[in-house]
Structure formats: structure tokens, C-alpha cells
Amino acid sequence: MSEDELLQAPAVKYNNLQSYRLIELVAQWEGRLTANHLSDVFGDSRSTATQLIQSYIEQCPDSLIYNSAIKGYEATEEFIPSFCSGTLDEYMQIMRPYLSQNTTGTQVQFNIEPDPRLSPERQRIVALDYDMNTTLDGRYKRTYRVRAALLIYWLQHLRLDRYREKAEGQQIIISPENQITLAPYMPK
């Protein structure tokens, strides 16, 4: 945030400012915000974290909306960060201590495959686009091995960070056998 923008931001206590920054960064970069994010990073109780989210919504009423399907808050289309710059560097800076404390050096492996809702011909084309191999059972797959702390960025890069209603928009999925093993490394 520029100095002018900071001066125009609503007056907020320093502790709340840090929480509001995290709220905005998580909503922007992870696509889903829950009280657990604040609890995990700052050690707040769930009730305190929930109060902070509600306080943020009072400050910025057009920024977040609760989505019961994902059991969390999402950024609205009108969302514009008010307490942070919204850059990936800022997100990594605020999350680094938490990520490194929980996933230092941990490697995770996952497979991608064409969305099974696609026709066999489209699955073959997607497999070629993603340089997938054919398995013994005739399925197309590609394996990735990444640091757990960077998993969410890989999934965002592959457009696997959220499920799309149309197979043509989704193209690929995480192999079902990997979804449970990745759960501990996914945002809550």
C-alpha cells in the first residue's frame, strides 16, 4: 500500500490491522477464508478469529461473502484490498513463518489426470497437452513432486485450486487416490 492509501484506510488497531492483512491476503491468494486461518497463524481462539472476520466485514462490507458450500468466506467481485498491497510477496511474507513451521522440507507427490467428464478423445488431447503417461489400466497421468509449503501455488498454477462446473473449464483433476493424502497440506 502506498503512503497515501494507508492514510485513507480506516483507523484500525495494530493487532487488527495484522489480522485484516491476513484476511485479505488469504481471501485473495487461497480463495477461501475461515476462522482457522487466523487461529493457526496468530494463535487466536476460534471465537476471537470469527469476531475479527466480522469486524473486517464491518470495515469493508463489499469485500467478503460467506459461501456455505465451501464453509468459508470468499472475496466478492468488488473486493479491493484495503489493508495490504495484495501481492504474492506480501502473502508469502506473512505466511512464511507458519508455512515453514508446519511444512519445512516436506515433499508431497500428486498425480493429475484428465477430467473424467471429458470424452475419451478430449481426454487424450488433454493428456498430450500436459505430457501425461498412459498407466497399465489405460488411464492418463502425470506425477508432480513439490514442497508442501508451495502446494497451493502449484494447484493454482494448474487451475486445480477450485472445482469448475464444466469439464471443459476444468480439463484436469487431482487423481482421486491423492486427494486424501494432500488434505493435510491444503488450506483449511
C-alpha positions as CSV (number, residue, x, y, z in Angstrom):
1,M,0.0,0.0,0.0
2,S,1.2,3.5,-0.8
3,E,1.6,6.1,1.9
4,D,-1.5,8.0,0.6
5,E,-3.6,4.8,0.5
6,L,-2.5,4.0,4.0
7,L,-3.6,7.4,5.2
8,Q,-7.0,6.9,3.6
9,A,-7.5,3.4,5.2
10,P,-9.9,3.3,8.1
11,A,-8.4,3.8,11.6
12,V,-7.7,0.3,13.0
13,K,-5.7,-1.0,16.0
14,Y,-2.4,-2.5,15.0
15,N,-3.3,-6.1,16.0
16,N,-6.5,-5.8,14.0
17,L,-4.5,-4.4,11.1
18,Q,-2.3,-7.5,11.0
19,S,-5.4,-9.7,11.1
20,Y,-7.1,-7.7,8.4
21,R,-4.0,-8.0,6.2
22,L,-4.1,-11.8,6.6
23,I,-7.8,-11.9,5.9
24,E,-7.3,-10.0,2.6
25,L,-4.3,-12.0,1.6
26,V,-5.8,-15.4,2.3
27,A,-9.1,-14.4,0.6
28,Q,-7.2,-13.3,-2.5
29,W,-4.5,-16.0,-2.7
30,E,-6.3,-19.0,-1.3
31,G,-9.8,-18.2,-2.4
32,R,-11.3,-19.3,0.9
33,L,-11.0,-17.8,4.4
34,T,-12.1,-19.4,7.7
35,A,-11.5,-18.6,11.3
36,N,-8.9,-21.4,11.4
37,H,-6.6,-19.2,9.2
38,L,-6.4,-16.6,11.9
39,S,-6.3,-19.1,14.7
40,D,-3.4,-21.0,13.1
41,V,-1.3,-18.0,12.3
42,F,-1.9,-15.8,15.3
43,G,-3.0,-18.3,17.9
44,D,-6.4,-16.7,18.4
45,S,-9.3,-18.7,19.6
46,R,-12.0,-19.5,17.0
47,S,-14.4,-17.1,18.6
48,T,-11.9,-14.3,18.6
49,A,-11.0,-15.1,15.0
50,T,-14.7,-15.1,14.0
51,Q,-15.1,-11.7,15.7
52,L,-12.1,-10.3,13.8
53,I,-13.6,-11.5,10.5
54,Q,-16.9,-9.9,11.4
55,S,-15.1,-6.7,12.3
56,Y,-13.3,-6.7,9.0
57,I,-16.6,-7.2,7.2
58,E,-18.0,-4.1,9.1
59,Q,-14.9,-2.1,7.9
60,C,-15.1,-3.4,4.3
61,P,-18.7,-4.6,3.7
62,D,-18.4,-5.3,0.0
63,S,-15.2,-7.4,0.2
64,L,-16.2,-10.8,1.6
65,I,-19.2,-13.0,1.4
66,Y,-19.9,-16.3,3.2
67,N,-20.2,-19.3,0.9
68,S,-21.9,-22.2,2.8
69,A,-20.9,-24.6,0.0
70,I,-17.2,-24.2,0.9
71,K,-17.9,-23.3,4.6
72,G,-15.9,-20.2,4.4
73,Y,-15.6,-16.6,3.1
74,E,-14.8,-15.7,-0.5
75,A,-13.7,-12.4,-1.9
76,T,-16.5,-10.7,-3.8
77,E,-16.2,-9.4,-7.3
78,E,-15.9,-5.9,-5.8
79,F,-13.0,-7.0,-3.5
80,I,-10.2,-4.5,-3.4
81,P,-7.5,-4.9,-0.7
82,S,-7.7,-2.0,1.9
83,F,-5.1,-3.2,4.4
84,C,-2.5,-4.8,2.2
85,S,-0.9,-4.5,-1.3
86,G,-2.3,-7.9,-2.3
87,T,1.0,-9.1,-3.8
88,L,2.2,-12.7,-3.6
89,D,5.4,-11.4,-1.9
90,E,3.3,-9.9,0.9
91,Y,1.3,-13.1,1.2
92,M,4.4,-15.2,1.4
93,Q,6.0,-12.8,4.0
94,I,3.0,-13.0,6.3
95,M,2.6,-16.8,5.8
96,R,6.2,-17.9,5.7
97,P,6.7,-18.4,9.5
98,Y,3.5,-20.5,9.6
99,L,4.3,-22.5,6.4
100,S,7.9,-23.2,7.4
101,Q,6.9,-24.2,10.9
102,N,4.5,-26.7,9.6
103,T,5.9,-28.0,6.4
104,T,9.7,-27.3,6.4
105,G,11.3,-29.6,3.8
106,T,8.2,-31.8,3.5
107,Q,7.7,-33.0,-0.1
108,V,4.4,-34.1,-1.4
109,Q,3.6,-36.1,-4.6
110,F,0.4,-35.9,-6.5
111,N,-0.9,-37.1,-9.9
112,I,-3.1,-35.2,-12.3
113,E,-5.3,-36.8,-14.9
114,P,-7.9,-35.6,-17.5
115,D,-11.3,-34.7,-16.1
116,P,-13.3,-37.9,-16.4
117,R,-16.3,-35.9,-17.6
118,L,-14.5,-35.2,-20.9
119,S,-15.0,-37.5,-23.9
120,P,-12.2,-40.1,-24.4
121,E,-10.9,-38.1,-27.4
122,R,-10.7,-34.9,-25.4
123,Q,-9.0,-36.8,-22.5
124,R,-6.4,-37.9,-25.0
125,I,-5.8,-34.3,-26.1
126,V,-5.6,-33.0,-22.5
127,A,-3.1,-35.9,-21.8
128,L,-0.9,-34.7,-24.7
129,D,-1.1,-31.1,-23.6
130,Y,0.0,-32.0,-20.0
131,D,2.6,-34.5,-21.2
132,M,0.9,-37.4,-19.3
133,N,1.8,-41.0,-19.5
134,T,-0.6,-43.9,-20.0
135,T,-0.8,-46.2,-17.0
136,L,-1.3,-50.0,-17.1
137,D,-5.0,-49.6,-16.6
138,G,-5.2,-47.3,-19.6
139,R,-5.6,-44.0,-17.6
140,Y,-3.5,-40.9,-18.4
141,K,-1.5,-39.5,-15.5
142,R,1.3,-37.1,-14.7
143,T,3.1,-37.0,-11.4
144,Y,4.3,-33.9,-9.6
145,R,6.6,-33.8,-6.6
146,V,6.6,-30.4,-4.8
147,R,7.4,-28.8,-1.4
148,A,4.3,-28.9,0.7
149,A,4.6,-25.2,1.5
150,L,4.2,-24.5,-2.2
151,L,1.5,-26.9,-3.0
152,I,-1.3,-24.3,-3.1
153,Y,0.7,-22.3,-5.7
154,W,1.1,-25.4,-7.9
155,L,-2.6,-26.2,-7.7
156,Q,-3.4,-22.6,-8.6
157,H,-1.0,-22.7,-11.5
158,L,-2.6,-25.9,-12.7
159,R,-6.1,-24.4,-12.1
160,L,-6.8,-27.1,-9.6
161,D,-7.4,-24.8,-6.6
162,R,-11.2,-25.0,-7.1
163,Y,-13.6,-27.2,-8.9
164,R,-15.2,-25.9,-12.1
165,E,-18.7,-26.9,-13.1
166,K,-17.9,-27.6,-16.7
167,A,-15.4,-30.3,-17.7
168,E,-14.0,-28.0,-20.5
169,G,-13.1,-25.4,-17.9
170,Q,-11.6,-27.9,-15.5
171,Q,-9.6,-30.0,-18.0
172,I,-7.6,-31.9,-15.4
173,I,-8.2,-33.2,-11.8
174,I,-6.1,-34.4,-9.0
175,S,-6.2,-38.2,-9.1
176,P,-8.8,-39.4,-6.5
177,E,-6.2,-41.5,-4.7
178,N,-4.2,-38.4,-4.0
179,Q,-6.9,-36.1,-2.6
180,I,-6.9,-37.6,0.9
181,T,-3.1,-37.6,1.1
182,L,-2.9,-33.9,0.1
183,A,-5.6,-32.8,2.6
184,P,-3.2,-32.0,5.5
185,Y,-1.3,-29.6,3.2
186,M,-4.3,-27.8,1.8
187,P,-5.7,-24.5,3.2
188,K,-8.4,-25.1,5.8
